[in-house]
Amino acid sequence: MASAQFHYQLGVIGGCGHVGLPLALLVASKGKSTLIYDINSQAVGSVRAGRMPFEEDGAAALLERDLAAGTLSCTDDPSELARCQILILIVGTPVDEHLNPSFDAIPRALEKCLPFLSDEQIIILRSTVYPGTSAKVRDWLRERGLETSVAFCPERVAQGHSLREFSELPQIVSAFDERGLEAAKELFGCLTTDLVEMQPMEAELAKLITNAWRYIQFATVNQFYMIAEKNGLDFDRILEGSKHNYPRLASIPAPGFAAGPCLFKDTMQLAAFSQNQFFIGHSAMLVNEGLPAFVVEQLEKKTPLAGKTVGVIGMGFKAETDDPRSSLSYKVKKILNMKARRVLTTDPFVKDSTLVPLEQVLLEADALIIGTPHKQYRGLKGKLRPGVVFMDIWNILG
Ligand SMILES: NC(=O)c1ccc[n+]([C@@H]2O[C@H](COP(=O)([O-])OP(=O)(O)OC[C@H]3O[C@@H](n4cnc5c(N)ncnc54)[C@H](O)[C@@H]3O)[C@@H](O)[C@H]2O)c1
């Protein structure tokens, strides 16, 4: 129950986003009165009408249930935030043109909410942030005469699978005072029993390390892939053979485009935090961002691309998502635009007016690159026209 002073137990600022919305849905499904606040009025309208603005496993059904139960509300009016006991802030935190963290997003979001904040509230930061940001937010509030408690509790679930992962993964909780910590523990305690306490700056760094580690793992295997391919060797056979009954290699990922809104920019945030001495992180960036050009180069070895039509199959940043943010399929497309006569792109989930149906790509393309390993592409090999060459780093075609 929210205290008598507050109508909502939770308000989620940026609550129509990829992280904010699943979290709001889950908390509301536990019976806690939850308000979503977002500046994207179109997304607010969609959530209010019971339509998910993007794909997320199991979310559509949960949204319908929460709305029917009356535990979830959605608004683009910041004054409603005054009625929320706990506020979670989860807006995007991009890097800038120098690949340094952009510090504007969080103060900009807070500025709009400021008139509706009070000492009795608790703000939990959940965006992935540059270490020290939570302390800056606390100081920012104090300078404006507010004693609001500040906590930092990073999000570590995988987009698309977050509803399941919330209950399976531990939650890191941190705060500057006991009141903030207790509120965070109570809130996330309704989603998981496994809570890990840290200091705010430790938690901020832990989140960056989590994403940078993943990015480096992908880069490592991608470099192995390039070494094998360059030497005319089948990397999938090498990987499968090496992993077979060999536990020390069990967790090595498969090669593929390491993209999306988080891994790259969080590795760059960590690089900025280490005064650009994070050599492994920067090397990982060069490998992962260099992979599209390598794949095109390999395709070009199979057939000259000048004068040809090339198809890119799959444009989402990872399998089964409709999210094209920072997808390397678009980088492949850019490179191909310089080399081929025509580039056709397709995806069953992504909304992009330049995409064409898969059937058209299969009919008209002389060469293909698999951009995203959506499940439905398995078995596609049998549908390729004779003579069509392809690059399939994911080995989805088999
Ligand atoms: N996407 C992921 O898988 C993931 C996972 C873990 C952490 N994160 C982190 O979570 C944060 C959010 O990522 P996301 O993918 O959900 O971004 P997103 O762009 O999908 O969502 C952000 C939402 O915030 C809203 N917003 C922007 N400015 C606002 C403001 N001033 N007031 C209210 N709402 C505002 C936007 O309209 C949008 O709906 C980032 O820091 C990201 O690094 C993302």
The ligand as an ORCA input file, in Angstrom:
! r2SCAN-3c Opt
* xyz 0 1
  N      17.282     -1.865    -23.525
  C      17.897     -2.688    -22.695
  O      17.962     -3.901    -22.887
  C      18.527     -2.170    -21.413
  C      18.952     -3.075    -20.462
  C      19.522     -2.595    -19.297
  C      19.671     -1.234    -19.110
  N      19.263     -0.366    -20.068
  C      19.399      1.067    -19.816
  O      18.110      1.559    -19.527
  C      17.997      2.909    -19.973
  C      16.774      3.031    -20.874
  O      16.943      2.189    -21.999
  P      15.718      1.779    -22.911
  O      16.223      0.774    -23.872
  O      14.526      1.446    -22.067
  O      15.442      3.160    -23.658
  P      14.096      3.554    -24.418
  O      14.471      4.666    -25.326
  O      13.428      2.360    -24.948
  O      13.179      4.129    -23.251
  C      13.360      5.384    -22.663
  C      11.973      6.001    -22.464
  O      12.177      7.219    -21.752
  C      11.291      8.189    -22.306
  N      11.842      9.493    -21.964
  C      12.904     10.126    -22.516
  N      13.102     11.305    -21.889
  C      12.145     11.400    -20.942
  C      11.818     12.404    -19.984
  N      12.511     13.525    -19.913
  N      10.782     12.181    -19.143
  C      10.054     11.036    -19.256
  N      10.298     10.071    -20.149
  C      11.338     10.258    -20.978
  C      11.274      7.887    -23.781
  O      10.145      8.432    -24.406
  C      11.269      6.346    -23.760
  O       9.950      5.833    -23.735
  C      19.331      3.232    -20.649
  O      20.168      3.851    -19.699
  C      19.866      1.884    -21.004
  O      21.269      1.887    -21.101
  C      18.675     -0.809    -21.201
*
